[in-house]
């Protein structure tokens, strides 16, 4: 305190403003850091939602293939699965939380399983000659098994993506 008493008024005012400026700069740094964290989590949440949407689009194309039997839908499902896997891999690389990384690995595995089983299903469906919408009943046991595994894999993708979304939401709420 004796130091401040010995300073002239001008110096005291400058020291006061200097302290206010230092505190303001500190608050700005903290705010920017927090904002970066929030933006990162929101981006990851959006990307997780994108995986859910991709999975739903893939399932829609699958159903359209079953109804119409159009070969281009097989290619669209394959492209959709590839995009979903790329998105999940990108997210996995950006996640720091081991639980989220494991969920992305599970999504990638389920997507690969789905892709394999869908291709098997499509080949069996085509081979059985039952692509006519009126004969849409699955008759071939290999076809039925492929469809069952395909549905399980698709549901696993949706479940894991929803779980990742919940974890991200909880992390976001904890950081606020």
C-alpha positions as CSV (number, residue, x, y, z in Angstrom):
1,X,0.0,0.0,0.0
2,X,2.9,2.4,0.7
3,X,3.9,2.1,-2.9
4,X,0.5,3.4,-4.0
5,X,0.6,6.2,-1.5
6,X,3.9,7.4,-2.9
7,X,2.6,7.4,-6.5
8,X,1.1,10.5,-8.1
9,X,-2.5,10.6,-9.0
10,X,-1.7,10.1,-12.6
11,X,0.3,7.0,-11.9
12,X,-2.4,5.6,-9.7
13,X,-5.0,6.1,-12.4
14,X,-2.8,4.4,-15.0
15,X,-2.2,1.4,-12.7
16,X,-5.9,1.1,-12.1
17,X,-6.7,1.2,-15.8
18,X,-3.8,-1.2,-16.4
19,X,-5.3,-3.7,-13.9
20,X,-8.8,-3.4,-15.5
21,X,-7.2,-3.9,-19.0
22,X,-5.4,-7.0,-17.7
23,X,-8.6,-8.4,-16.2
24,X,-10.5,-7.7,-19.3
25,X,-7.9,-9.4,-21.5
26,X,-8.0,-12.4,-19.2
27,X,-11.8,-12.6,-19.4
28,X,-11.6,-12.4,-23.2
29,X,-9.1,-15.3,-23.3
30,X,-11.3,-17.4,-21.1
31,X,-14.5,-16.6,-23.1
32,X,-12.8,-17.4,-26.4
33,X,-11.5,-20.7,-25.0
34,X,-15.0,-21.6,-23.8
35,X,-16.5,-20.6,-27.0
36,X,-14.1,-22.8,-29.0
37,X,-15.1,-25.7,-26.7
38,X,-18.8,-25.1,-27.3
39,X,-18.4,-24.8,-31.0
40,X,-16.4,-28.0,-31.1
41,X,-19.1,-29.9,-29.2
42,X,-21.9,-28.4,-31.3
43,X,-20.0,-29.4,-34.5
44,X,-19.5,-33.0,-33.2
45,X,-23.2,-33.1,-32.2
46,X,-24.3,-32.0,-35.6
47,X,-22.0,-34.6,-37.2
48,X,-23.5,-37.3,-35.0
49,X,-27.0,-36.2,-36.1
50,X,-25.8,-36.4,-39.7
51,X,-24.8,-40.0,-39.1
52,X,-28.4,-40.7,-37.9
53,X,-29.8,-39.0,-41.0
54,X,-27.5,-41.0,-43.3
55,X,-28.5,-44.2,-41.6
56,X,-32.2,-43.3,-42.2
57,X,-31.5,-42.5,-45.8
58,X,-29.7,-45.8,-46.3
59,X,-32.7,-47.6,-44.8
60,X,-35.0,-45.7,-47.1
61,X,-33.0,-46.7,-50.1
62,X,-33.0,-50.3,-48.9
63,X,-36.8,-50.3,-48.6
64,X,-37.1,-48.7,-52.0
65,X,-34.9,-51.5,-53.4
66,X,-37.2,-54.1,-51.8
67,X,-40.3,-52.5,-53.3
68,X,-38.9,-51.6,-56.8
69,X,-35.9,-53.9,-57.3
70,X,-34.0,-51.1,-59.0
71,X,-30.2,-51.9,-59.2
72,X,-29.2,-48.3,-58.9
73,X,-30.6,-48.3,-55.3
74,X,-28.0,-51.0,-54.5
75,X,-25.3,-48.6,-55.6
76,X,-26.9,-45.7,-53.6
77,X,-27.0,-47.8,-50.5
78,X,-23.3,-48.6,-51.0
79,X,-22.4,-44.9,-51.5
80,X,-24.5,-44.0,-48.4
81,X,-22.7,-46.6,-46.3
82,X,-19.3,-45.3,-47.5
83,X,-20.3,-41.7,-46.6
84,X,-21.5,-42.9,-43.2
85,X,-18.3,-44.8,-42.5
86,X,-16.2,-41.8,-43.6
87,X,-18.3,-39.5,-41.3
88,X,-17.9,-41.9,-38.4
89,X,-14.1,-42.2,-39.0
90,X,-13.8,-38.4,-39.1
91,X,-15.7,-38.1,-35.9
92,X,-13.7,-40.8,-34.2
93,X,-10.5,-38.9,-35.1
94,X,-11.9,-35.7,-33.5
95,X,-13.2,-37.3,-30.3
96,X,-11.0,-37.3,-27.2
97,X,-13.4,-39.3,-25.0
98,X,-12.6,-43.0,-25.3
99,X,-16.3,-43.9,-24.9
100,X,-17.2,-41.8,-28.0
101,X,-14.3,-43.4,-30.0
102,X,-15.6,-46.9,-29.1
103,X,-19.1,-45.9,-30.2
104,X,-17.7,-44.7,-33.6
105,X,-15.8,-48.0,-34.0
106,X,-19.1,-49.8,-33.3
107,X,-20.9,-47.7,-35.9
108,X,-18.2,-48.4,-38.4
109,X,-18.3,-52.1,-37.7
110,X,-22.1,-52.1,-37.9
111,X,-22.1,-50.2,-41.2
112,X,-19.6,-52.6,-42.7
113,X,-21.8,-55.5,-41.5
114,X,-24.9,-53.8,-42.9
115,X,-23.2,-53.2,-46.3
116,X,-22.1,-56.9,-46.6
117,X,-25.5,-58.2,-45.6
118,X,-27.3,-55.8,-47.9
119,X,-25.2,-56.9,-50.8
120,X,-25.9,-60.5,-49.9
121,X,-29.6,-59.8,-49.6
122,X,-29.7,-57.9,-52.9
123,X,-27.9,-60.7,-54.7
124,X,-30.2,-63.4,-53.2
125,X,-33.2,-61.2,-53.9
126,X,-32.2,-60.8,-57.5
127,X,-31.3,-64.5,-57.9
128,X,-34.7,-65.6,-56.5
129,X,-36.5,-63.6,-59.1
130,X,-38.8,-62.1,-56.6
131,X,-38.1,-58.4,-57.3
132,X,-41.7,-57.9,-58.5
133,X,-43.4,-55.8,-55.9
134,X,-46.3,-58.2,-55.8
135,X,-44.0,-61.1,-54.8
136,X,-42.2,-59.1,-52.1
137,X,-42.1,-62.0,-49.6
138,X,-38.7,-63.3,-48.6
139,X,-38.5,-67.0,-49.4
140,X,-34.8,-67.9,-49.6
141,X,-33.3,-68.8,-46.2
142,X,-30.0,-67.1,-47.1
143,X,-32.0,-64.0,-48.1
144,X,-34.0,-64.1,-44.9
145,X,-30.8,-64.4,-42.8
146,X,-29.1,-61.6,-44.7
147,X,-32.1,-59.4,-44.2
148,X,-32.2,-60.2,-40.4
149,X,-28.5,-59.4,-40.0
150,X,-28.9,-56.3,-42.2
151,X,-31.7,-55.0,-40.0
152,X,-29.7,-55.7,-36.8
153,X,-26.7,-53.8,-38.1
154,X,-28.8,-50.8,-39.1
155,X,-30.4,-50.7,-35.7
156,X,-27.0,-50.9,-34.1
157,X,-25.9,-47.9,-36.1
158,X,-28.9,-45.9,-35.0
159,X,-28.5,-47.0,-31.3
160,X,-24.8,-46.1,-31.2
161,X,-25.3,-42.8,-32.9
162,X,-28.1,-41.9,-30.5
163,X,-25.9,-42.9,-27.5
164,X,-23.1,-40.8,-28.8
165,X,-25.5,-37.9,-29.2
166,X,-26.6,-38.3,-25.6
167,X,-23.0,-38.3,-24.4
168,X,-22.2,-35.2,-26.4
169,X,-25.3,-33.5,-25.0
170,X,-24.3,-34.3,-21.4
171,X,-20.8,-33.1,-22.0
172,X,-22.2,-29.8,-23.4
173,X,-24.4,-29.3,-20.4
174,X,-21.5,-30.1,-18.0
175,X,-19.3,-27.5,-19.7
176,X,-21.9,-24.7,-19.3
